[in-house]
Structures are given as C-alpha cells and as structure tokens.
Amino acid sequence: MRPLQLTMSAFGSYAGKTGIDFTRLGEKGLFVITGETGAGKTTIFDAICFALFGEASGKVREPSAFRSRYATPDTPTYVEMVFRYNGKTYRIRRNPAYQRPALRGGGTTTEQAKAELQLPDTTQVITKTQTVNEKITEILGINRNQYAQIAMIAQGQFRDLLLAGTNERQEIFRRIFNTHNYNILQDQIKRDVSDLTVMLRDAENIVRNDVQNLQCGETETSQTLNELLSTENSLMPRLPEIITLAEQQIKQDSDAVLEHTAWLVETEKKLLETSGRLKEAETFRQNLQKKEEAAKAIREAEPQLVLKKKAMETAMQREPEKEKLNASVTTITQSLPDYDKLNELQTETARLQQQAEKLEKEYKKCCEAKELSEKTLDTLQQEQKSIGDAGSELERHNNVKRQLEEKLQTLRQLASNLESYFKESETLKRYQLGLDKIIQDRQKESNRLIEMESAYFREQAGILAENLQEGMPCPVCGSLNHPNKASKSATAPTREEIEAQKKKYNDLCERVTNGTGKCEEEKGRVDTMKAGLEQQMREFSFGTDLERLPETTRAHQEQLGQQIGQLTQTIEDENKRVARKAALEHTLIPQATSKAKELAEKCSELSTTMAETVSKKKEKENQTADWRSRLAYPDKKTAEAALKQLSDLCKGIEKEIRTSTDDYNKQKELLDKTEGEIQALEKLTAGGCSIDAQAEQQLLQSLQEEKKVKENMAQKMRTRIDTNSRRLESIRAKQQSYEHTAQQLAWKKSLSDTLNGKISGKSRIELETFVQTVHFDRILHRANMHLRTLTHGQFELKRRIDFKGNAQTGLDIDIIDHHNGSTDSVKTLSGGESFKASLSLALGLSDEIQSAAGGIRLDTMFLDEGFGSLDENSRQQAMEVLEGLTTGNRLIGIISHMPELKTIDKQIVVTKRPDGSSQLEIKV
C-alpha cells in the first residue's frame, strides 16, 4: 500500500487544511520527516492510520481527541487520502465525531463520525463506517494492529522487546501473532482440572449425606453404617459394602410389610362381617320408630281432613256470583274501543282549537309586520332622494391626496439625504483629524531619522576602529599600527537601527498618502451630497441654511400629514355615501318592496285558513257530544278501573274454590300414604331381632384399634423403604459419576501439566510459548541477516535453550560474539550495539508479520526515531541497511529530529507556528 495524496483538515496540531503529495518523494528510497520535538511529525502517520482504519497509530490518542484545538470553529475536521494498492487507486475520507457550530439557532451540535471509500475505476462510494472498515481489511489483507506493527517501526518499543524476559516477550507476541487462543486453552484445561477436583469432592459429600440419611432403625445394619461414617477415610472405596447393607435393610422391611398386609386383609374381612350385623340391628330399631311416628301422624291429621272438606263445600256455593261478575266484565271489555273513538274526537277538537288560536296570533303578527315593512320602504325611498349626488367630488379629492403624498415622500427623502450628509460630514472630520495626527507623527519620525543619520555619520571613525587589530592595515590611511584608535559612542545608532527608523518613517509616509486619498474621496462625496441638497431646497423654497433645514422639513411634513389625514377622512366618508346609494338602489329598496308584497299575500292566506279551521272545530264538538251520550262511563280510564275491580272479585272467588279443593285433596292423599307405610313396617318388624348390638359394637372397636396399630407400623416401613431406595439410587448414580469424573481428572491433569509446563524434570515451556518460539526463531533468522550487515558479521542473536530453575522459559535471547566466540545476555551490549540489535530485531519482526499476514507487502514504511545513540560509522551502516530495504520500489520514511539526517535529499519539514499549530513543507 502506497499513499499518493494525504489531506488533513483541523486534525491534531494542524489547524487548517494541510496536504502532502507523496508522489514528489519518488517511487523508492529514503525520506526524512524532520522537525523539533512536538512539532507534529508522528501526527502524519496517525492521519494515515485514521484514514484507513478510523484509529490512531498508537493507543495514546483516541479519535475523540483528533479535533485540532488551534482550528477555527467553522473549519471541518477530516482526513482524506488517495492510495494505490496492487496497481489500483482508491480514495478514502473520514471525520471523527466533534462539536461544531449549529447551522440554525446558534450554539453547537455534534458532527457524527463518517467514512466513505471510493473504489477504483467506478463511481461507487461505500459510506457506512463498518462497511468501509471491512472493505479496507479485505483490500489490504491486514487489520489496524498488523498495519501499525508493519508500517511503523518504533525503536524505543523494540529495545524493550530486545531486553524483555520470557513473560514480557510472551505478552508482546500474544498481541502480534494472535496466540491468545493457546493461552486460553491452557487456562481452560487448568480450570477444568480444578472444576473436576471440586466435582469429586462435592460428589463424595453428597454420597456421605445420602449414607447418613439411610434409615435402619435399631438393626445391625444401622450399627455397621455408623462405624463406616465415623472413619476419616474416604467412603468411596467402601461403597459396594454400603450398597449391600442398604439392599439388605430394604429386603427386611419389604418382607415385614408383606406380613402386615396379609394380617390387614384378614382383619378387614372380620370388620365387614361385624359392621353388617350392627347395620341389621340398627335397621330393625329404625323401622319400629318409623311405625310409631306414622300412627301418631294419622291421629293428628284426621280432624284436619274434616275441616278442609267443610271449607271446600262453602267455597263451591259462590259459583253463581262468579258467573254474574264474568258477564259484567265481558260487557265493559266490549265497550272499550268506543272510548278510544271518543278520545280521538276530543283530541282532534282540542288540536283544532289550538290551531285556530295560533292562526289568529300569526294573522295579527303578519298584519303588524306588513305595516312596518311599508313604513321601512317609505323611509328608504326618502333616503335615496337625499343622497342622489354621492360620488361627484370623489375623483377631485383623490387627485389632491396623491399630490400631497408625493410631496410628503419627497420631503422624507430630503430628510434622509440630509441625515446621510451630516454622517458623511462627521466621517470626513474624523478622517481629517486622523490624517493630521499621522502627519504630525511622520514629522516627528522624520526629525528622529535625520538626527540618527547625523549621529551615525559622526561615529564612522569609531565604527571603523571597532574591528582594527595590530598588524591589520587601516582602511583609511593604510597604517599597520594603531596607537590611538577612535572610540564609538555608546549612544551611536547602528545601521540596523537606522534602517528600522527608515522603515518606520516610510510606513508613516505611506499612511499619509493613503489617508490623504481617503479624505479627498470622502470630501468629494460630501460636496456632491451638499449640491444635491441645495437643489432640493431651492425646489421647496427653503432657502440655503442647511442647519435649519431639519426643523423646516419636520414642520412641512407635519402640515402635509394633517392635510392628508383630513382628505383621507373626507374620501372615506364619501366612499361610504357611494356604497350606501348603491345598496339602496340595487339591494335594500328592492328587498323592502318584495317583502311588503309577500306580507300582504300572507295576511290574506292566513285569514282564509283561520275561517276553515273554526268551521272544522264546531263539527268535531257536535260529534264528541253524540258519542259521550252512548257510554256508561265518562272516559276510558274510569271504565278500565271498573273492569279491573270486577275482574279482581271474579279471580278471588275462583282462587278460593281452587285453594280449598287442593287443600282437601292433599290432606286425603297424605292420610292414604301414611296408612300404607304403617302396613309395610308391621310386616318388617313382625319377627323381632336376635342380634346383641352392644357386643358387636365392642368387637368392632377392638378390631379397628388393632388395625390402626398395624397400619402405622406398615406405613413406617414403607416410608423407610422409599427413603432408602431413593438414597440407594442416588448413591449408585454418584458412584458411576464419581468414577467417570475421576477418569477425566486423571487424563486432564496430565494434559494440563504438559500444556502449562509443569512436568517434573522437563523444561517449563507452556503451549503458547512453544507456538511463539516457532515465530521467534523465524524472527531471529530474519533479524540476523540485518545484524550481520550492521556489525560486519560480529554479532548474532540466538534463542536460549539452556533452561534452569522453575521459571517459565523459551523466549529469552542471547548474543553470540563471533570475534571472541562468547555467548552472553543481550543486556551486556553497549548503547550503540543495543540499537543495532533492536533495529535488526524490529526489521525481522516486521518481515515476519508481513509473511504471517499472507505475504502482504507495503510500499511505504515509517521508522520512528532511534538514531541518537549511534556513532557516525554505525549510523552510516544503519542507513545502508535501510537503503537495502528500499529495493523493489519501497519508500521508507524516517521520523527524527536528528540534524545529521538532514543530509537525506527528500524531506518533509514540520515546524510550529507562533500560535502553536503545525505547518509542513516538502523539500526534494
């Protein structure tokens, strides 16, 4: 991946819009990003990382801190980069979330983080942040962490990697080569061993609890179990013996339950026989009691039967009275429709009466409205005659008003022009005062310049003598000896001071020229305005006094305003008279005429209708009197009340006959039924009873008590069988689970010891470390190719394989010195040697990461600092190594503030502005 164009706006220390054209640096070779500490060098690589992945190159800076604190509020924050990969060109743009001024209503709002990626040879643009991130990873084949490790070699960090021990280096390689899963596997197996150990302990505790809860009573089995529980040894080896004891106890209880069950069956038969005999004796006693109660009931019911028969006969004698009442009810019922006809006639008569009264009132009201309408019509006709000349003067009034308004508008424009004239006059006065002040300052500085030049020329001898030395010829006389040199006055000005004074004087001259131009321009504007005002004043005959003109214009404006107001009111009144005249002619008088005619016609119609209604009412009154004479009752309500009274009397007689008959029949039926029951009971009690109920009751009670005792004993044994069976089942299940868990623990503990490097007598190398040594050996192989070039074959890095003690090992480094054949720790290297080893290790790690990432090759890399500890010869060797890395069109940028590296032709120079922000320049 090679960046072609990078644009930063309000990003990091760059306040405005800053662009970098990487194509100016060529296709390969070294270039340096130089500048003082904190100038903003590393921010360039941060911008590249942010454009690609939305994050900085390191973990110190968060995207929320990318907004430049030097930027103006309206400057947007974003990074845009054009880059080439595999021959294709892409454009990507991102902005972080930041606060910006709101477009409406003032205040600030949050600009949300956005990303967009334009694909090559197409107009397609991907806009969703997550989709852009996935597409960039797909294009490059690496993620942000891998890119930062490959493209940016930070020497300080790799010196730490060089001197780190196994544990520290293991953490570094875990992030780089993603070996964390192996560490997770080690920890998971270790946790499994711990969990299985706890499971075995819990299983044995459950078994012990089950054994303690076995119920054996006062048996030999109980004594044996108590002895087993009292020992401190594990119960698990004795489980077969415990299971056998529990099974014996269950069998003993099961046999005893069978014996009790057989006894209970026999006893239940005896109870049934005894209960049957007791029931037979009780039935005989109850039948005797029922026979006596029935005989008593017959003796009490016979007198009641005589009384009910007499009451029935009395009621039957009222039958003729009931027939007579029924006839009256029929007559009244048949006459009820006639009452409805009478009611209809009365209702119609009343309605006609109301209608006649209503028509009379309406007729009177209509006559009154007719008279009022005729008077209104006469009034409107009189008003029409009085305003016959409305509108004749309206046009003249409007013309006069327009003329006055135009004159008022002209006066207002004159007042506005006058106000502008006074303002411009004040501006001209300020310009002239300012110009006078600048002219005075120029004169002062001119005098000072003349004095300084005079003093300077007076002191030339002293200035020449300042640099004279014995043996050096005098530039004036040529003498080599200078016994009495002229001295320079302490107050004499220098050439620089004179030049500064000249610049100050020239600046004031330029300000005088500019000020003079402004005053002349402003004076021309004021004179033009004054001429225009004087012309307008002559048109109004206001004289030529500009000072009194404002008062004059105000007075004339007030006078014109009053005249326009009066005319406006007159025009408004005349418009109303015109509108009234039109309304009378076209609306009001025609409407009043039509209304008067309608009311006259309506009065005639009402008079005719009223006479017809009175005639109909008299006819209905005659019909009502005829119908009333035919009926027995005055109205239907009275007839219905009489009908109800007769019907109630008839129903009362019917009820009395029916009730007395029903009472007699029920009483007779009850006596017949009771006599039948007595006959049946006499047959059931004829032979008597030979059973001794008291003896049978005592036998029944004795059998029930004995049965209860046996049932309680059987229930206890069944409960014990159930409890022991469940406990036994649990013990057997835990026995199988325990054996299975113990087998798992055995092989998992062996595996855990192997993976975590805890096998006695073996090297303490964990699985993750073992996997990392494969990468580490390749890293050292690649690093040694660079180290041999840097040290002319003197040093070689080697992974230590001689393990001692109990500490974790496998990733320690030794250094082989081929000059003396020694092997020592890398911590014995000097500062320059450490840098060479660190640089070689960093380059080897970068090569291995690219290889592990699928052969990814980056056309542009960055090296951050690290050359300060090298001598000139070592620095040259390091540069040769880096030059070698640029083969194949690779461009390498060195981020450094070392002045010695400024010899590199291609440079990006980063400097700070006075306000603290950064700026850069490409030098090629």
Secondary structure, 3 states (H helix, E strand, C coil): CEEEEEEEEEECCEEEEEEEEHHHHCCCEEEEEECCCCCCCHHHHHHHHHHHHCCCCCCCCCHHHCECCCCCCCCCCEEEEEEEECCEEEEEEEECCEEEECCCCCCEEEECCEEEEECCCCCCEECCHHHHHHHHHHHHCCCHHHHHHHHEEEHHHHHHHHHCCHHHHHHHHHHHHCCHHHHHHHHHHHHHHHHHHHHHHHHHHHHHHHHHCCCCCCCHHHHHHHHHHHCCCCCHHHHHHHHHHHHHHHHHHHHHHHHHHHHHHHHHHHHHHHHHHHHHHHHHHHHHHHHHHHHHHHHHHHHHHHHHHHHHHHHHCCHHHHHHHHHHHHHHHHHHHHHHHHHHHHHHHHHHHHHHHHHHHHHHHHHHHHHHHHHHHHHHHHHHHHCCCCCCCHHHHHHHHHHHHHHHHHHHHHHHHHHHHHHHHHHHHHHHHHHHHHHHHHHHHHHHHHHHHHHHHHCHHHHHHCCCCCCCCCCCCCCCCCCCCCCCCCCCCCHHHHHHHHHHHHHHHHHHHHHHHHHHHHHHHHHHHHHHHHHHHHHHCCCCCCCCHHHHHHHHHHHHHHHHHHHHHHHHHHHHHHHHHHHHHHHHHHHHHHHHHHHHHHHHHHHHHHHHHHHHHHHHHHHHHHHHHHCCCCCHHHHHHHHHHHHHHHHHHHHHHHHHHHHHHHHHHHHHHHHHHHHHHHHHCCCCCCCCHHHHHHHHHHHHHHHHHHHHHHHHHHHHHHHHHHHHHHHHHHHHHHHHHHHHHHHHHHHHHHHCCCCCCCCCCCHHHHHHHHHHHHHHHHHHHHHHHHCCCCEEEEECCCCCCCCCCCCCEEEEECCCCEEEEHHHCCHHHHHHHHHHHHHHHHHHHHHHCCCCCCCEEEEECCCCCCCHHHHHHHHHHHHHHCCCCCEEEEEECCHHHHHCCCEEEEEECCCCCEEEEEEC
